[in-house]
């Protein structure tokens, strides 16, 4: 079997000639370029041009990309700086609020001490002689500041509630004190005059007489005082043996009587105060000498005046 050989390609021996013709009749020069080499040069130039254009495009893309990233980084840095400034400002405000709550707690402790009102679970007073502190350093962030503010809000609400309780307790205590002061003002509690008790309350003279008050003896003209606030119901002469007398109604069913006075210086219907002079000691009515007959009557019943004399 005879094998056919491939036909050999004949080389292209054509050439391109480039002539350089001068203007002034100098020698004409020419360059001959074989077409095979010219094709290789053209292909190489095309590849080089493509490579150059690709490199130029990549460089241009990279330049714009880097510029964009730089601008984006600058913007992110600006945003981050603004956020850090806001976080720092919030941290300072949270710290200031914490100091205010500490001051509220201090005021609460002082109010309890001054008023005598004691609440349960009272925070211990801060001891400024010790200032030890410690723990890890943690940079403020949105998360921990938010937790801190939530905690401070709870503490502030708790402190407000406690102050409200103290206020109510103080008001109740003041109301009670005012009531007790008012009751004390209208409750006989002082000696009606100066002197010696010449006849006590109760049975006397061997059991032949019941004495509904006490007799206090002293000189003529010794001042006689109201033993509590009230208003005068009777003032002047009494035909029943009291002589010149003064009756005072103190309210709450309490009445007092002052008899045998030398003179009376108040009138019926007049308002009098505890300790106010209402008469002067004498010996009018059924009396053996200058003295004051003093009675205390509770809800219509006479009682021992000694229980209402300090």
PyMOL commands that set and color helices and strands:
alter all, ss='L'
color gray80, all
select helices_A, chain A and resi 35-115+142-185+305-308
alter helices_A, ss='H'
color red, helices_A
select strands_A, chain A and resi 15-20+29-34+196-199+202-204+209-211+214-217+223-225+230-238+243-251+254-264+271-272+277-281+291-298+301-303
alter strands_A, ss='S'
color yellow, strands_A
deselect
rebuild
show_as cartoon
